[in-house]
């Protein structure tokens, strides 16, 4: 089976999206820890 490799722009957008989600979760976790 052949899998198409996404173009570099798609990889970049995907990485930026995952980084944003990770940052949001880390900030939310830190906020909850400080609020408690």
Secondary structure, 3 states (H helix, E strand, C coil): CCCCCCCHHHHHHHHHHHHHHHHHHHHHHHHHHHHC
